[in-house]
């Protein structure tokens, strides 16, 4: 069983003062309460009064008594306690003259404040650690620190460092085995077989099937979209998403999936069957949502670059091509309107100018046939008030349907589109609420 996992810093500060206590720590652990002041002042000699009070603060901070070397306490802590007792801190050097005194004080503090030996609190600590292992991704070092804090807070005296190290490692191993076994039992035999086959490298291939399924689309094209949807359908077809994993915390499934998706096939072949099955199940379940997300990201990029942007660009090109004709037509219409506006409504003799006379003046500048053609050109290029300003863009978009024809049917077969909870059906009197997002089967939201 591996036990050599502690850092040098963890070893250095276990059950002893590795550094000077901070002002906050002095206030928290060495500030004598009313009971402690009374018990300390009951001692006969200044050295024993000071020593008892320092021992009281030491066990509160470290979770153990320094009975073997009771004076191995930072000077700042001794001064802080001495000031509260009104004693010179130099008396502390006399505290170790009688070795048995430190033990007597430790027994008294233990009884007065309800401290327990490690054996009395071991079962509770095991339960606490088991719950942490089952529900979190904490490693052995973090669990060891949590165990020390739990012991201190629950007034359980620290055991030897090797004892606690081994216990943390054992509990972690037991809970991991229990989690792997729970997932193994939930996986049907057929699915286990299919997932193990993912670790095999097909003939004339360089990577395993699992590694192939991990690879997302590399290009933005209709063909790449077909491959992305085939990949999503293949992963979902394995059936890992149908396995009931409700008992297992999501964090543990995430940790297993991360390990499974970052490891090579030979590495995943080595663990025992329960751990291997649990890891593959988490990895494949993650791939179910990841492959759908990859396909939707590719769809978004494809629509933005190959369809919408290109259709808009080509629509703008069409407008630019029509601009010279529009300019010529506009000049002719402007010339005709200018004649009409500068023609006086009546002659100098007071006779009203007729429509025939007005047209005669206009036709001297622009022939009627050319003016009619100019008006037709303007009408064809410029939409009316109720027209579609994006008609060219939409027309180009329809013309590019071939880009999506190859995968559009597969898209709706593989991905189940639906509105998020914040949306209401749009229709007479209805409107959409919430943000502009869509949720898809397999997880993830996309604009």
Long-range contacts (C-beta under 8 A, 24 or more apart in sequence): 1-166, 1-169, 1-170, 1-173, 2-169, 3-162, 3-165, 3-166, 3-169, 5-139, 5-140, 5-141, 5-144, 5-165, 5-169, 6-141, 6-144, 6-161, 6-165, 7-141, 10-141, 10-144, 10-145, 11-161, 14-148, 14-158, 14-161, 15-62, 15-63, 15-64, 15-158, 15-161, 16-62, 16-66, 16-72, 17-62, 17-72, 17-73, 17-74, 17-77, 19-74, 20-74, 20-76, 21-61, 21-74, 21-76, 21-77, 25-61, 26-76, 26-77, 26-80, 28-61, 29-57, 29-60, 29-61, 30-54, 30-57, 30-60, 30-61, 30-77, 30-80, 30-81, 31-84, 32-56, 32-57, 32-81, 32-84, 32-85, 35-112, 37-84, 37-85, 39-108, 39-112, 40-85, 41-85, 45-91, 45-94, 46-87, 46-88, 46-91, 47-91, 47-92, 47-94, 47-95, 47-97, 48-95, 48-101, 48-105, 49-85, 49-87, 50-78, 50-81, 50-82, 50-85, 50-87, 50-89, 50-91, 50-92, 50-95, 51-92, 51-95, 51-101, 51-102, 51-105, 52-105, 52-108, 52-109, 53-81, 53-84, 53-85, 54-78, 54-81, 54-92, 54-95, 55-102, 55-105, 55-106, 55-109, 56-109, 56-113, 57-81, 59-106, 59-109, 59-110, 59-115, 59-157, 60-152, 61-152, 62-152, 62-158, 63-148, 63-151, 63-152, 63-156, 63-157, 63-158, 64-157, 64-158, 65-102, 65-106, 65-109, 65-157, 66-102, 67-102, 67-103, 67-106, 69-96, 70-95, 70-96, 70-102, 71-95, 71-96, 110-157, 113-155, 114-155, 115-155, 115-156, 115-157, 116-155, 116-156, 116-157, 117-156, 117-157, 118-151, 118-156, 118-157, 118-158, 118-159, 118-163, 120-156, 121-151, 121-154, 121-156, 122-167, 124-154, 124-156, 125-150, 125-151, 125-156, 125-167, 126-167, 126-171, 129-167, 129-168, 129-171, 129-172, 130-171, 130-174, 130-175, 133-171, 133-172, 133-175, 133-176, 134-175, 134-178, 134-179, 134-249, 134-252, 135-249, 135-251, 135-252, 136-249, 136-251, 136-252, 137-251, 137-252, 137-254, 137-255, 140-168, 140-169, 140-172, 143-168, 143-171, 143-172, 144-168, 176-275, 177-274, 179-248, 179-252, 179-278, 180-274, 180-275, 180-277, 180-278, 181-274, 182-247, 182-248, 183-245, 183-248, 183-274, 183-277, 183-278, 183-281, 183-282, 184-273, 184-274, 184-277, 184-278, 186-243, 186-244, 186-245, 186-281, 187-243, 187-277, 187-281, 188-239, 188-243, 191-238, 191-239, 191-240, 191-243, 191-281, 192-277, 194-238, 194-239, 195-238, 195-240, 195-277, 195-280, 195-281, 195-284, 196-276, 196-280, 198-265, 198-280, 198-284, 199-265, 199-268, 199-269, 199-280, 200-265, 201-265, 207-265, 208-264, 208-265, 210-260, 210-265, 210-268, 210-280, 210-283, 211-264, 211-265, 213-287, 213-291, 214-261, 214-287, 216-290, 216-291, 216-294, 217-294, 217-295, 217-298, 220-298, 220-301, 220-302, 220-305, 220-306, 221-302, 221-306, 222-302, 222-306, 222-403, 222-404, 222-405, 222-406, 222-407, 223-406, 224-298, 225-295, 225-298, 225-299, 225-302, 225-404, 225-406, 225-407, 225-411, 226-406, 226-407, 226-410, 228-291, 228-294, 228-295, 228-298, 229-295, 229-407, 229-410, 229-411, 229-414, 229-415, 230-410, 231-291, 231-294, 231-295, 232-288, 232-291, 232-292, 232-294, 232-295, 232-414, 232-415, 232-442, 233-410, 233-413, 233-414, 235-284, 235-287, 235-288, 235-291, 236-288, 236-291, 236-414, 236-442, 238-284, 240-281, 240-284, 240-285, 240-288, 241-285, 241-288, 241-442, 243-281, 243-285, 245-281, 245-285, 253-282, 253-285, 253-286, 254-282, 254-286, 255-282, 256-281, 256-282, 256-283, 257-282, 257-283, 257-285, 257-286, 260-286, 261-286, 261-287, 288-442, 288-443, 289-442, 289-443, 289-444, 291-442, 292-414, 292-415, 292-440, 292-441, 292-442, 292-443, 292-444, 293-442, 293-443, 293-444, 295-411, 295-414, 295-415, 296-415, 296-440, 296-444, 296-446, 297-446, 299-411, 300-446, 300-447, 302-403, 302-404, 306-400, 306-403, 307-397, 307-400, 307-403, 307-404, 308-397, 310-396, 310-400, 311-393, 311-394, 311-396, 311-397, 311-399, 311-400, 312-393, 312-396, 314-392, 314-396, 315-390, 315-392, 315-393, 315-394, 315-395, 315-396, 316-392, 316-393, 318-392, 318-396, 319-381, 319-392, 322-381, 325-377, 325-381, 326-377, 326-378, 326-381, 326-382, 328-374, 328-377, 329-373, 329-374, 329-375, 329-377, 329-378, 330-374, 330-378, 332-366, 332-370, 332-371, 332-374, 333-371, 333-374, 333-375, 333-378, 335-365, 335-366, 336-362, 336-365, 336-366, 336-371, 338-365, 339-364, 339-365, 415-440, 415-441, 415-442, 416-440, 416-441, 420-445
